[in-house]
Amino acid sequence: MQLSALDWTIIAGYFALALGIGLYFKKRAGSSFVEYFASGRSLPWWIAGTSMVATTFAADTPLAVTGLIAKNGLAGNWFWWAFALGGMLTVFVFAKLWRRAEVLTDVEFIELRYSGRPAAFLRGFRAIYVAVIVNSFIIGWVTQAMLTVLRHTVLTDLPEDSWIDFWLVIGMLGITGVYGILSGLWGVAITDMLQFVLAMFGCITLAVVAVDHVGGIEALKESTIKNFGDTQVFDFIPDFGSAAAWMPAGVFIALALGQWWATWYPGAEPGGGGYIVQRMASCKDEKHAFKATLFFQLAHYCIRPWPWIIVAFAALSMYPELREWALDPDSTNDPGAGFPMVIAELAPSGLLGLLLVTFFAAFMSTISTQMNWGASYIVNDIYKRFVRPDADDRHLVKMSRIASGLVLVLGAIAAFIMRALSISVADAWAILAALGGGLGSVFLLRWFWWRVNAWSEIAAMTASIVLYVAVKVWQDGLAPADQMAGQYTSLIVATGSLGIWLVVTFLTAPEPMERLTKFYKKVRPDGPGWAPVAANATETRPDGNLGSMITCALLGTGIIWLMLPAVGAFIFGEYGKGFGLTAGAVACALGLFRLANRPLQTTGPYSL
């Protein structure tokens, strides 16, 4: 497919604007270490929240959603919808605690909560693991997705063994690196806003064009059902009674009720973590951190997915082979490629440039965040903590820019390896989810139980890896028909890890009361698990609303899980169903607002 002059103009204008934002914020980012990584703790909620949404809208996500639907229908998206409860707990329970902690990174929290050599080791190890391994892995798979987009839109005639597409994406990494290194988090966040607006506009436009191309919504439904081979392609909840059911009821329950706490996954960490914590820590105050995270969760689950889903259905309608690719375990074809295939076939001049910019924006917003986030670990939790604790702001800003470039280079190397080994986006998602299995329970309970110590987290990390390898070896030794669903194996790893770290916790000494009291006074965590510490800090009063905030999180999850199918019902003309689901969501919202606006025992952030 050839790009017109209009397409090139749109693409060039986007890159120029992104670079301009980076140059504009260069001076501000260089003023201090906290300014570079946390925007001077001055981000308003709407910028921080949009930045969170933009970061999780990567080049791989529309492709991944298309692949999930091609294989398992709409309900295949429960792989990530199941994280909603954990996200709402972050909003109502953890956002205020993270902001009070005043950390730059989530691993800095380790030495705020624990003490001694075990805590120092854990902080350094987690920083290296996330910044070097996890971060590079994410950059690698996002780059893989961008390669898929290029090969199925403007580079369709490229030989399979050609690396031209890879070097073009490396050029985009270089442009992203320039503005990301110069501008710090302020520039990243402002660019994220631009990129999110462009990406959403492009995906919505493509969805409208695709539906029109196949003859409207009813024609879309008919042809999609025919090519999928079963009517459950449009089921929000899997049809457990169907002969073609891909997910038994037990697996679904395990996924919906276990995924949110059992697995650590970037952007959906139990209790919050990663770049979500970085954005919360960058907000003006607790109230802004709360609103930013609430906006992120609602936009992430209720607003953003449907344009992708509609295009995925259109792709399945237009290309029956996607279903065959998804079901064939030996196929080397990626069913997620259906999304860019729709672009290549339907986008006229101008719209093609806009849709390419959509993916460029999604790609670059994720890369710039990974750079800044990964560099924050290297500088704050390794260099400043262990190498130059006395370094001044000017030196730290210099090292931050060097570290940002290093993260980008490591990510490019990971992308090269994944390209050479043909590791797909779906494989990368599964590998990272497996590596994070079993960590969620300790990440949650460390906030609410004084007895959790550094050895608890070390044991959880070690146990989750060992158990994952053991379960995988066991399952790989069985016939395919005898192997358990991945959701069951994840729960085995998570519950096994939970049991092991609890035993280790009771076999090791608790953290010193001095450290626990200092943490309690600063963060003011709620719940009976802090009773022994609270007795030593009688002047400190937590908010005292943990129960009502957990209820708010449950109601917020209800809003998401009701509005998701409600939006789909309205799109497909099922207005009675849509209004019924919306009424349920409104009832949840009214209950949530009533609970969230109750007066607190102490001054708190939760007035909506």
N, C-alpha and C positions, 0 to 999 in steps of 0.2 A: 504494500500500500504506500502510495506516494503522499508526502506532506506538501500542502499548498503553501503559498506565501503567507496566507492568513494564519495557517497553523504555526508556521515558524515564528510569525510575529507574536502570537499568544505565548508560545514557549519562551521566546527570548525576553518578553516583557516580564514573565513570572520570575525567571532567574535573576534579572536585573533588580526587581523589587526585593527579592529575598536577600541579595547581597547588600542592597541599600539599607535594609533594616539592620543587618549586622554591623555595617560601618557606623550607623547612627548611634548604636548603643555601645560602641567600642570604649569610649572614654568612661562611661558610667560603670561598665563591667570591670574596668581596670582599677577602680577606686578602692576596692577592698576585697578580701577573700570571701566574706559573707555576701557581698554584692554579686560576685561572680557566680557563686553556687546557689544563693538563696534570694537573689534580687533585693538584698538589704532587708529582708523580711517585710516587704511592703506591697506584695501583690494583692490586688482586690480579688474577691472570690470569682468574679466572672472571667477574669483572665486566667487565673489558676485552674478553674474548672474546665474551661475550653481547652487549655493546654493538655490537661489529663486526657480528655476525649480525643484530641488530635493525635497524641502520642500512641494511643491504642488503636487508632485507625491507620494501620500500616499498609504497605503495598500487598502484604500477604493475606490480610483479613478478608477482602471480598473473594479472593481465590479460594481460601480455606472454607468459607461459608458455601461457596458453589460446590466444592468437593464433598462436603458433609451432606448437602441436600441430594447430590447425585447418587450418593451411596445409601442414605437412610431417610431421605425425605426431610421435611421441615423439622421434625423432631430430632434429627441428628444434631441440631444446634444446642441441645441440652448439654453437650460437652462443655460449653462455656456459659450457657444460661444458668447452670447449676451453681455458679459462683455468686449469684445475686445476693443470697443471704449473707455471705461473708462481706460483700461490698456494703450492704446496709448496716451491718454491725460496725464496720469502719466509720460510716457516717455518724451514727448516733452514739457509739460507745468510745471509739478509739481516736477520732479526729481531734477532740479537745485534749486528750492525753498526749498525743504526739506533739501538738503545738506547745503545750506546757513544758514538754521535755526540752524544747529549744535545741534540738540536734540538727546537724546538717545532713546526716545520713542515718539510715535505720541501724547500721552496724555500730555507729557511735553510741547508740542506746545501750549496747552491751555493757560498756564500762560505766554507764550511768546506773545501771541496774545491778551489776555484779562487780566484784573486786578481785584483785590479786592476779597472779600469773595465768590461771585458767581463763579469766576474762580477757586479758591482753592477747593471749593466744587465739581465743575465739574471735575476737574483733579483727585481728590481722588475717586470720585464715578466711573468714567470711568475706572480708574486703577483697582479697586476692581472688577468691572463688567467683564472686559476683562480677567484679570489674574485668577480670581477664577471661574466665571461662564462659560464664553465663552471658555476659554482655557481648562477647565476640560471637557466640553462638547465635544470639538474636540478630545482630547485624548481618551475619552470614545468611540466615534464612530469609530475612527481609530482602536482601540482595538477590537471592534465588528467585523470590517472587517477582521482583522487578525484571529479571531476565526473562521469566515466563511471559510477562506482559509485552515486552519488546518483541519477542520471537513470534507472538501470535497477533501482533498488530502491524508494526511498520517494518519488521525484519522477517517476514514469513518465508522469503526465499533464501534465507541464510542457511548454508550447509550445517548439518548437525554437529560437525566437529569444529566449526568456526568459533573463535573467541571474540569476535568483533562486539557482540552484545555485552560481553563481560567488561571490556575496556570502556565502552560507552557508560556503563553504570559506574565504573571506577571514576570516570570524569565527574559524574554527579556527586559521588562521595567527596571528591575534591572541592567542588563548589560548596557543598554542605559544610565541609571542614572549615572553609574560610570564614563563613559567617558564624558558625558555631564556636570556633576558637576565639574570634574577636569579641563576640557580643555577650557571652555569658548567658545566664538563665533569663535575663530580661529580654534579650534578643530572641532566644529560643522560644519563649512564651508568646511574644508578640507575633513572631513568624508562624507559630502554631495556629494562632487565631486566623490569620490569613489563609493558611493551608487548609484548615478545617472547613472554612466557608467555601473555598474553591472545590474541595473534595466532595462535600455534600451536594453542592449545586451540580457538579458533573455527574454524580451517581444518580441523583433524582432525574436529571434530564435523560440519561441513558435508559433508566427504567421506563419512563414515559414513551420514549422512542421504540423500545423493545416490545412493549405491550401493543403499541399501535401496529408494529410490523407483523405480529402473529395474528392480528385480527381482533384484538380486544381481550378483556379479562376472561370471558367465557371460553373463547377459543384457546386462550393460554391454558386454562384448566383442563380442557379436553385433551389437547395434544400432549401436555405434560403427563397426565395420568396414563395415556396410551404408551408413551415412551418409557415411563417409569415401571409400568407393568402392574401397578396396584394403586388403589385409590388412597392409601394412607400417605401418599406423598405430601398431602396438604394437612395432615393431622398434627396439631400442636403437641398433643400427648400421644405417644406411640399406641398403636392398636394392638394391645396385648393378645387379643383373641384371634387375630388374623393368622392365616396359615403362613403368610410371608413376614410375620413379625420379626424384626431384627433385634428387638430389645425385650426380653422377658420382664415381667413386673418387678421382680426382685432386683434386676440390674438397674432399672429405672429408679427405684427407691434408693438403692445404694448410691447412684449418681447424684440425685437431687438432694439427698440428705447428708451425704458424706463428702462430696467433692469440695465444698466450701471450707471445711476444716482440715481435711486430710492432706491437701496438696498445696505446696508453695508454688505459685506461678506468677511471673512478672505482671504487675498490674492488677492481680487478684490475690495478693498475699493475705493469709488469715491474720486479722488484726491490722492490716495495712502494712506497707513496706515499700522499698524501692523508690521509683520516681514519684509514686503517689505520696509517700512521706516527704519527699523533697519539695513537692508543690505545697503540701500542707504547712511545712516548716517555713515556706516562703511567704505565706499569707500574712496580712496585717495583724490578725489576732485570731483567737479561737473561733469567733463567730464566722469570720471569713473562711477559715479552714473547713468548718462544718458546711457552710453553703456551697463552697467549691466542690467538696466531695459529694454532696447530695446532687448537685447539678450533673456531675460526672456520671454517677450511677444511673440517673434517669435518662440522660442522653445516650449513654453507652448501650443500655438495654432496650429502651422504648422508642427512640427516635431514629438512631443511626442504622439499625440492621435491615429495615424493610426495603430500602432501595437495592441493597445487595441481594436480598432474598428474591425480589421480583425479577432482577436480572438473572439470577441463578435459575429460576423457573423458566424464564424465556430461553436460556441456554439449553436447558434440558428439553424444551419443546422443539428447538431448532436443530439440535444435534443429538440424535438418539445414541450415538456412540459413547457419549459421556457416561451413560448408565453402564454400558459394557466395560468401560475402563475402570469404573468405580468398583465393580463386582469381581473383576479379574485380578487375583492377587499377584499374578505374574506379569501384569501389564506395566509397561514403562511409561505409559501416557498418563498425564495428570488430569483428572476430571475438572480440577479447578481452572484449567485453561479455558473452560467454557466462557468465563467472564470476559477476558480479552478477545476471544473469538467473536463475541457479540459486538464488541467495539469495532473490530476490523470489518465486519460485514455491514454494519448499520450506520456508522458515523460518517456524515458528510464533511466536507471542508469546513473548518472552523470548529465544529463540534469535536472532530478528531483531535485537534490541537488542545481543546479544553479538556477532553478526557485523558489525554496523555499528561497534561498538567495536573489533573486530578491524582493520577498515580505518582507523578513526580512529587507532588505536595505531600501525599500520604507517606511516601518513602522518606523524604527529606525530614519531615517532622519527627518521625521515629528515630532516624539516624542522629539528628542534632540532640535529641533528648538522651539517647544512649551515650553519646560522647560526653555531654556535660555530667550526666549521672555517673557514668563509669569513672570519669576523671575525679569526681568528688570523693570516691572511695580511695583512689590512689593517693590523692593529696591529703585529704582530711584524716583518713584512717590508717594510712601506711607512712607516708612521708612526714607529715606533721606530728603524728603520734610517735613514731619510732626512729625517724632519722633526724629531723630538725624541729624539735618541739619549741625552740626559741625563735623560729623564723618570723620575720615581720610580714605585714600585709603585702608589701610590694613584691617581696620574694615569693610569697605563696601564690599571688596572682600569676607571676611569671611561670611558676611550676604548674599551675592549673592549666595554662594554655599549652604547655608542653605535654602534659598528661592527656589533654583532650585530643591532641594530634596522635599520641601513642595509642589511645583507645581506637581511633579511626583506622590506624595502620593494622592493629591486631584484628579488627573486624574485617578488613579487606583480605587479610591472610586467611581468616576463617571462611570467608566467602569463596576464595580461590579453592580451598580444600573441598568445600561442599559442592562446588561446581565440578571439580575433577572427579569426585566420588558419586556424583548424581544423587545427593541426599535431597529428598523432596521436602517441601514445606510441611506436609502432613507428618512425615517421619520426624522432622525437627520438633514440631509441637509435642508429639508423643514422647520423645526422648527427654525433653525438658520437664514435662509434667511428671515423668517417672523419676527423674533426679530429685524433684522437689517433694516426692511422696513421703509422708510420715512426719513432716516438720511442723505442720499446722498446729497440732495440739500444744506443743511447748511454746510456740509463738503467741498463742492465745492466753494460756494460763500464767505465763510469766508476769502479766499485768495484774492478776487477781489473786495470786497465791504467793505469799512471802517465802515459802519453802523452796520454790524453784531456784536453782543456782546455775552457775556457768557449766558445771558438769552435766546438768540436765540437758542443755542444748547440745553439748559435745556428744553426749550419748545418743540423742535423737538423730543428729546428723549421721553418726557412724552406723547406727542401727538401720536407718532407712536405706542407706546404700547397700549394706550387707544383705538385708532382707530382700531388697529389690533384686539383687543378683541371684540370691538363692531361689526365690520364687520363679524368676525367669528361666533359670536352668531347669528347675523342676517342670515347668510348663512346656518348655521346648522339647523335653524328653517324652512328652505325651503325643498321642495322635491328635491331629487338629480337631477332630470331633470331641475329644475328651478334655480339651483345654478350656479353662474358665474364661469368662469375659474379663476384659481389662479392668472394668470397674470393680469386680470382686478382688482381683489381685491387688489393686490399689488400696482397698480397705484392709486386706490382710497385712500389707506393709505398714499402713498407718496405725492399725490397732496393735500390731506387734511392736512397732517403734514406741508407741505410747506406753505399753507395759514395761519395756526395757528402760526407758528414761525415768519412769516413776520409781522403779527399783533402785536405779543409780542415785536418784535424788535422796532417797531415804538412807542409802549407804554412805553418803558423803555429807560433810558438814554444811550447815546453812551459811548463807552470806552473813558477814558481820552485822550486828544490829545497828552499828553506826552508819554503814552504807545503806541499809534498808530504810532507816529513819530519814536519812537525807533524801533518798528517792521519794519516799512517801510524802514528805513535806513539799517537794517541788512539783510532783505530778498529781498528787491527791487521788490515787485510784480508789474506786469504790469496792464494796463487797466484804463479806465476813472473812475472806482469806487473808486480810491484813490485820486482823484483831490483835495479835501479839505486838505488832509494830505500832498500831494506833494507840495502844496503851502507853507507849513511850513518847507520843506526839499528840497529847490531848488538846493542844492549841490548834491543831490542823484539822479541818473538817472537809471531808470530800463532799461532792454534790449531793450524795444521798439519793440518787434517782436511777440507780443501775437497773432495777427491775422494770421501771417504766421505759427506759431507753432500749432495753432488749425487746420489749413489746413493740416499741416504735420501729425497731429494725424488722420485726416479723411483719408488721403492717406495711412497711415500705417494700418488703419483698413481695407481699401480696399485691401491691400496686403494680409492680413490674410484671409479675407473672399473670396478672389480669389484663394489663394494657397491651402487652405484647400480642396476644391473640386478638384483642379488641381492634387494634390497628389493622391487622390482617383481615378481620371480618368486614370492616368498612371497605377496605380495598376490593374485596371480592364480592361486595354487594350483599353480604349477610347482615343486614342492618339490625334485625331483632337480636341476633347473637351479639353484635357489636355493642348495642346499647345496654344489654344485660351485663356484659363483662365490664363496661365502663361504669355502670352503676355500682358494681362490686368494688371497683377501684376507687370510686369516689367515697364509698363507705369506709374503706381502709384509710383514705386520706383524711377524712373527718376525724376518725379516731386517732390518727397519728398527730394531727394538729392539736387536738385537745390534750393529749398526753405531753407533747413536746413543749407546750406553752404553760405547763404547770409551774408555779414558783419553785425555785430550788432552795435548798437549805443555805447555800452560799451563792454568791453571784456567779452565774454561768452563762454559756453562750447560746442557749437553745431557745431563744425567742424567735419564732418564725414570722 
